[in-house]
Amino acid sequence: MFWERFYSLCLRMGKKPNPVGKEIGLSSGIISKWKAGGIPNGETLMRLSKYFNVSVDYLLGMSPTIEIKETDIEPILTEKELKDQIIKNANNLNSIGLSYLAEYSDYLSTKIKYLKDLSDDNN
């Protein structure tokens, strides 16, 4: 589980695992151990958590979703373009992928409604 999450986060940044490891002071041997099923120590998990801006729980597979701060997202596409992209990607998913997408979209809808309600309460 750790390797899949680590590898996926690297790809999201457009980087390969070894250069990411090097950026935070790790050897390629350590990265190879992770690929073979190893898990980083606590200090390394904390560094990775800060580097990727995700929780240690997410890295270890104990949390199903990445917590994304709204301020971390800069819209590049229009809302319509984003919706079209989501639909296009959804058409390429199998039933497992679609169930993940449905679960995550439910999570996001609830989270955004909660943040909006919270914001409305503070105004």
C-alpha positions as CSV (number, residue, x, y, z in Angstrom):
1,M,0.0,0.0,0.0
2,F,2.8,2.5,0.9
3,W,4.6,2.1,-2.4
4,E,1.4,2.6,-4.5
5,R,0.6,5.8,-2.6
6,F,4.2,7.1,-2.8
7,Y,4.5,6.3,-6.5
8,S,1.1,7.9,-7.3
9,L,2.1,11.1,-5.4
10,C,5.3,11.2,-7.3
11,L,3.5,10.9,-10.6
12,R,1.0,13.6,-9.6
13,M,4.0,15.9,-9.2
14,G,5.4,14.8,-12.6
15,K,8.5,13.3,-10.9
16,K,9.9,9.8,-10.6
17,P,10.5,8.2,-7.1
18,N,14.3,8.3,-7.1
19,P,14.6,12.1,-7.7
20,V,11.9,12.7,-5.0
21,G,13.9,10.6,-2.6
22,K,17.1,12.5,-3.5
23,E,15.3,15.8,-2.9
24,I,14.5,14.8,0.7
25,G,17.9,13.2,1.3
26,L,17.2,9.5,0.7
27,S,19.3,7.0,-1.3
28,S,18.0,5.1,-4.2
29,G,18.5,1.9,-2.2
30,I,15.9,3.0,0.3
31,I,13.5,3.7,-2.6
32,S,14.2,0.2,-3.9
33,K,13.4,-1.3,-0.5
34,W,10.0,0.5,-0.5
35,K,9.2,-0.8,-4.0
36,A,9.9,-4.4,-2.7
37,G,7.4,-3.9,0.1
38,G,9.4,-2.0,2.8
39,I,7.9,0.9,4.8
40,P,9.8,4.0,5.8
41,N,10.7,4.8,9.4
42,G,8.8,7.5,11.3
43,E,11.1,10.4,10.6
44,T,11.1,9.6,6.8
45,L,7.3,9.3,6.9
46,M,7.1,12.8,8.4
47,R,9.4,14.2,5.7
48,L,7.3,12.6,3.0
49,S,4.1,13.8,4.6
50,K,5.4,17.4,4.5
51,Y,6.9,17.1,1.1
52,F,3.6,15.8,-0.5
53,N,1.3,17.8,1.9
54,V,-0.6,14.6,2.9
55,S,-1.1,12.8,6.2
56,V,1.1,10.0,7.4
57,D,-2.1,8.0,7.6
58,Y,-2.7,8.5,3.9
59,L,0.9,7.4,3.1
60,L,0.4,4.2,5.1
61,G,-3.0,3.4,3.6
62,M,-4.9,4.1,6.8
63,S,-6.9,7.0,5.3
64,P,-8.7,6.6,1.9
65,T,-8.4,10.1,0.7
66,I,-5.9,12.9,0.4
67,E,-6.8,16.0,2.4
68,I,-6.5,18.9,0.0
69,K,-6.7,22.5,1.2
70,E,-8.9,24.6,-1.0
71,T,-6.0,27.2,-1.1
72,D,-3.7,24.6,-2.6
73,I,-5.8,24.4,-5.8
74,E,-5.3,27.0,-8.5
75,P,-8.0,26.6,-11.2
76,I,-6.4,26.1,-14.6
77,L,-9.5,25.1,-16.5
78,T,-13.0,26.6,-16.5
79,E,-15.7,24.8,-14.5
80,K,-17.2,23.4,-17.7
81,E,-13.8,22.1,-18.9
82,L,-13.2,20.4,-15.6
83,K,-16.6,18.8,-15.7
84,D,-16.1,17.6,-19.2
85,Q,-12.7,16.2,-18.2
86,I,-14.2,14.3,-15.3
87,I,-16.9,12.8,-17.6
88,K,-14.3,11.8,-20.2
89,N,-12.2,10.2,-17.5
90,A,-15.2,8.4,-16.0
91,N,-16.0,6.9,-19.3
92,N,-12.6,5.1,-19.3
93,L,-13.0,3.6,-15.8
94,N,-14.1,0.1,-14.9
95,S,-16.6,-0.6,-12.2
96,I,-14.0,-0.5,-9.4
97,G,-12.7,2.9,-10.7
98,L,-16.2,4.2,-11.0
99,S,-17.0,3.2,-7.4
100,Y,-13.9,5.1,-6.2
101,L,-14.9,8.1,-8.2
102,A,-18.4,8.0,-6.8
103,E,-17.2,7.6,-3.3
104,Y,-14.7,10.5,-3.7
105,S,-17.2,12.8,-5.3
106,D,-19.6,12.1,-2.4
107,Y,-16.8,13.0,0.0
108,L,-16.0,16.2,-1.9
109,S,-19.7,17.3,-2.1
110,T,-20.1,16.8,1.7
111,K,-16.8,18.5,2.5
112,I,-17.6,21.6,0.3
113,K,-21.2,21.8,1.7
114,Y,-19.7,21.7,5.2
115,L,-17.1,24.4,4.4
116,K,-19.8,26.6,2.8
117,D,-22.1,26.2,5.8
118,L,-19.2,27.0,8.1
119,S,-18.3,30.1,6.1
120,D,-22.0,31.2,6.1
121,D,-22.1,30.8,9.9
122,N,-19.0,33.0,10.3
123,N,-20.4,35.8,8.2
